[in-house]
Amino acid sequence: MVPSIYVFLDSLPLTTTGKVDRQALPKPNTIRPNLEEIFVAPTGAVESALAEIWAQVLGLEPRRRSR
């Protein structure tokens, strides 16, 4: 099992018995951060197919910007 989203916390919320309080965990943020580099659209059929596969695997929406 591989997590699809990571949430970094300073400490885990605990119950009074010392177990992880799963209900107190924050909901993951699915908003994509702004990247340092500008998106470059795939060129050619192979790059487009690979980009679409990775977008589906990672659960990403395609970006509309290009340089």
N, C-alpha and C positions, 0 to 999 in steps of 0.2 A: 504494500500500500504506500503510495506516494502522495503527499498532500498537494492539492491544487493551489492553495493559497497559504502564505505564511503571515502570521501576525506577531510582531515583536513586542514583548511586554517586559517591563522592569521586574515584575514578579507575578506569579500566578495567584489568582484569588483563591483563598482557602475557606473551607467550612470550619465550624468550631471544632470539628474532630481532626482537622489537619489534612483533609482530602481536598483535591481540586474541586472548586465550586464551578461546575460546567455552565450553570445558568448565569453566572456572573461574568463569563468570558465575553469580550466585545465581539460584535459582528464584524466579519472581515469586510474591508473596503475593496470593491471590485473596480474602482475608477483607476484607469491607467495614468501613471505619472507622465509629465512632459519629459521627453528624452532630450539628451544633450545634442544629439545629432538629428538632422532633418531626415525624414523618411524619404527613401528612394524607392520608387515603384519598381516592381520586377519587370525585366525585359525578356521577352520571349515566352514561348509556351511552357518550357520546363520550369523556369523560375516562377511563373504565375501559378502553375500547378503545385509546386512545393510551398509557395507562400500561402496558398489556400489551405493546404493540408495542415501546415503549422498553425495557421489562424484557428482552424477547427479544433486542433489538439489543445491549444492554449486558451481557447475560449475568447479570442480577440475579435474586435470589430475592425474591419479594414480602415486604414487611414486614407484620407483623400488628398493630402499634401504631397508634393513632389518637388525635387530641386532641378 
